Amino acid sequence: MPASDVIKTSLERNWGMVDRAVDNLDDAMLSRLIDGQVNSIAWLLWHMTRVVDVFTQTRLRGIPQLWVQDGWVEKCGLSDDPETTGQGWSPEQVAAWKAPTKVVLLGYFEATKAEARKYLDGLSNADLDTTRIVPPATEPRSVSEMLGILLYDNIVHGGQIAFLRGYFEGRGWFAP
């Protein structure tokens, strides 16, 4: 069994939780802010999708991101800078962000998940040991290390999305 199966299984479980968390939420609820210090569900979903797109397309494969290639940048109304992920944004920038519709957010999320699955399905154990220098880092990192960063980011933000759903909807939202 390829070692990448652990990464795929973890991402799939997290993505399934996120899918359940955003189910039946409208655009207003997705964009709702608790206060000026907490990201919205929409922002978190957009950010974690951007991270997957950046890592699996550009950083790990050296190919164009879906963000630009498939026109998600226009649909989201943001910069076509391929490094735009929201990382480092100030609370004011996050609060001023105009969330795309749920249809657009989920379209980008689904397209990015599909590409990530294709990439992960093709990885061998030897591929995981391959190293690359990916700016802004100046030292080589292994593919497995970069996938660990991607996985960590997605699980953190998936948990935040699930928390916010519970905060807004109350306990038990995840029960069938």
C-alpha positions in Angstrom: 0.0 0.0 0.0 1.4 3.4 -0.9 2.2 5.7 2.0 0.1 8.4 0.3 -3.0 6.4 1.2 -2.8 7.8 4.8 -2.8 11.4 3.3 -5.7 10.6 1.0 -7.7 9.0 3.7 -7.2 11.9 6.1 -8.1 14.5 3.4 -11.2 12.5 2.4 -12.4 12.3 6.0 -11.8 16.0 6.4 -13.4 17.0 3.1 -16.4 14.8 4.0 -16.8 16.7 7.3 -16.6 20.0 5.4 -19.2 18.9 2.9 -21.6 18.0 5.8 -20.8 21.3 7.6 -21.7 23.5 4.6 -24.7 21.4 3.5 -27.9 23.4 3.7 -26.1 26.7 4.5 -27.0 29.7 2.4 -24.7 32.4 1.1 -25.5 34.7 4.1 -24.7 32.0 6.7 -21.5 31.1 4.8 -20.4 34.7 4.9 -21.4 35.4 8.5 -18.8 36.8 10.8 -18.9 36.2 14.6 -16.9 39.4 15.1 -14.0 41.2 13.3 -11.5 38.6 14.5 -12.9 35.3 13.2 -13.0 34.1 9.6 -16.3 33.2 8.0 -17.0 29.7 6.8 -16.8 31.0 3.2 -13.4 32.5 3.7 -12.1 29.3 5.4 -13.4 27.1 2.6 -11.9 29.4 0.0 -8.6 29.5 1.8 -8.3 25.8 2.3 -9.2 25.2 -1.3 -6.6 27.7 -2.5 -3.9 25.8 -0.4 -4.8 22.5 -2.0 -4.8 24.1 -5.5 -1.4 25.9 -4.9 0.3 22.8 -3.4 -1.0 20.1 -5.7 -0.9 22.1 -9.0 2.0 24.5 -8.7 4.3 23.5 -5.9 4.2 19.8 -6.4 3.6 19.4 -10.1 4.7 22.7 -11.6 1.5 23.1 -13.6 -1.0 26.0 -13.7 -3.5 26.2 -10.9 -7.2 25.7 -11.4 -7.6 29.2 -9.8 -6.3 30.8 -13.0 -6.6 28.1 -15.6 -10.3 27.4 -15.1 -11.3 31.0 -14.4 -12.1 30.7 -10.6 -10.2 33.9 -10.1 -12.7 35.8 -12.1 -15.7 34.0 -10.5 -14.3 34.9 -7.1 -13.4 38.4 -8.1 -9.9 38.4 -6.6 -6.3 38.8 -7.8 -4.9 36.4 -10.3 -1.7 36.2 -8.3 -1.2 32.5 -8.1 0.0 32.9 -4.5 -3.1 34.6 -3.3 -4.5 32.3 -0.6 -5.5 34.8 2.1 -2.6 33.8 4.3 -1.3 36.9 6.1 -4.5 38.9 5.5 -5.4 41.4 8.2 -8.7 41.2 10.0 -9.8 44.2 8.0 -9.0 42.5 4.7 -10.9 39.4 5.7 -13.9 41.5 6.9 -13.9 43.4 3.6 -13.7 40.3 1.5 -16.8 39.7 -0.6 -17.5 36.0 -0.6 -18.4 34.4 -3.9 -21.7 32.5 -4.0 -22.0 29.0 -2.5 -22.2 27.6 -6.0 -18.9 29.2 -6.9 -17.2 28.2 -3.7 -18.3 24.6 -3.9 -17.5 24.4 -7.6 -13.9 25.4 -6.9 -13.7 23.1 -3.9 -15.0 20.1 -5.9 -12.7 20.8 -8.9 -9.7 21.2 -6.7 -10.5 18.0 -4.7 -10.8 16.1 -8.0 -7.4 17.3 -9.2 -5.8 16.5 -5.8 -7.2 13.0 -5.9 -5.7 12.4 -9.3 -2.4 13.6 -8.1 -2.4 11.6 -4.9 -3.6 8.5 -6.7 -0.5 8.6 -8.9 2.1 9.0 -6.1 4.5 6.2 -5.3 6.4 5.8 -2.1 9.5 6.9 -4.0 7.7 10.1 -5.2 7.1 11.0 -1.6 10.8 11.1 -1.0 11.5 13.4 -3.9 12.6 16.9 -2.9 12.0 20.3 -4.4 12.8 23.9 -3.5 9.5 25.7 -3.4 9.7 29.5 -2.8 9.7 31.2 -0.4 11.6 28.3 1.2 15.3 28.1 0.2 15.9 24.6 1.4 14.6 21.5 -0.3 11.6 19.9 1.1 10.3 16.4 0.4 6.9 15.8 -1.3 5.8 14.1 1.9 6.7 17.1 4.0 4.8 19.5 1.7 1.8 17.1 1.7 2.0 17.2 5.5 1.7 21.0 5.4 -1.3 20.7 3.1 -2.9 18.1 5.3 -2.3 20.1 8.5 -3.8 23.3 6.9 -6.9 21.5 5.6 -7.6 19.7 8.9 -7.2 22.9 11.0 -9.5 24.9 8.7 -12.0 22.0 8.3 -12.3 21.9 12.1 -12.8 25.6 12.2 -15.6 25.3 9.6 -17.2 22.5 11.6 -16.9 24.5 14.8 -18.6 27.6 13.2 -21.4 25.4 11.8 -22.0 24.1 15.4 -21.8 27.6 16.8 -24.4 28.9 14.3 -26.7 25.9 14.2 -26.2 24.3 17.6 -25.2 20.8 18.7 -26.0 17.8 16.6 -25.8 19.3 13.2 -23.6 16.5 12.1 -25.9 13.7 13.1 -27.8 12.0 10.3 
